[in-house]
Amino acid sequence: MFSEIGKKTPAFTRFSNVNYDAGSADTMRDEHGLAVKFYTEEGTYVLTTLNVPVFPIRDPVLFHGLSHSRTRNAATHLFDKNMYWDFVALRPETTHEILRLFSDSGFPDGYRHMNTFAINAFKLVNANGDVTYTKFHFITEQGLRNMSPENATLLAGMDPDYATRDLYNAIGIGNFPTWNLCFQRMSQQQADALKWNPFDPTKIWPESEFPLAPIGKLILDRNPVDHFSEVEQSAFCPLNLVPGIELSSDKILNARSFAYWDAQRYRLGTNFAQLPINKPIGKVNSYVRNGAAVQFSGNGGPSYFPNSFRCPEVSSAGKQTTFPLCGVVDRYETKDEDNYSQAREYLKGLSSEESERLVNNIVASLSKTAKFIQKNVLVNCFQKTSAKFASKVSKKLSKI
């Protein structure tokens, strides 16, 4: 899909909140996702993105803990600020993402006015086998626009589907939302020279060193005809790759490639990839047979490989690049791997008004937790990022 200027590739997108239940208000403070499925001539390629450019964790083992800390309490069945902030305090690598999530961008003014980021690094491989690492970004052409916490709360009660309605109506009247798809590039030599891990999703690649380059436009020019068959049954997994795009050594990305595939089988069934919204636009040769909701059962030939009867050729286009590996393979704790340097730089880049709003937003949420959790967050996250910022949060907490 990136082979030539002017090339058009059909795409399907789904917007969503991340942590709250289906049907919850669009304007809750939450990560907001944009998942994109590109129907290329070589299969479907999927990008899953968020409106914050970093992830809260870098260790896949913590994925369940992160998710459970942000969902309903098992005893009360209520969303629990104690659970949320306790996890943050005990895993200080969340600090960078928390600061961005509780900034003004935590309440985007609808889906049309937010940028989104693929967060994880991918590997681009050209026809000669040369490797470039990349991060993808969708930059809105409608302009960035956020709303105040007061407006977000008001809309959560009066119009909980605000962002969905705004998007649907804009497309319906022909005001097609558009994003510039951009990427950052990094060579292996640049990656080796960095003092920090470029495959750590809790960190950004600074645009001063790795500038954005535009490679296309995403234009939403049609609404779904049937929400269930198109939106609810659509499946997005980072393992949906096409020749020339591969996974990097980002551990979270590799874990997601397994987890999302399992979730799709659980949610949609064994043959989810054969559903109309998910199937590739070209011919598919497959030895997958039977199972629930099967749409295609092959060419009637044997269901094993290799075979002597109408055996589909195995394409060399999907061959992955190789990389050297040495040393001891083991699980190690990443809790203390440079959790604060980029969070500190982010705070320095805020205006005094933006910083004040960030403090107020954090205090409004953190004040609903136990005192020992407040102390742990201040000590483990904010004081090590900025003593001045931690002092502001502490002073406002003491008055509540």
Beta strands, then each sheet from edge to edge (+ up, - down):
strand 1: 11-17
strand 2: 32-40
strand 3: 43-50
strand 4: 116-117
strand 5: 122-125
strand 6: 131-140
strand 7: 178-186
strand 8: 213-219
strand 9: 245-247
sheet 1: 1+ 2- 3+
sheet 2: 4+ 6- 5+ 9-
sheet 3: 4+ 6- 7+ 8-
end
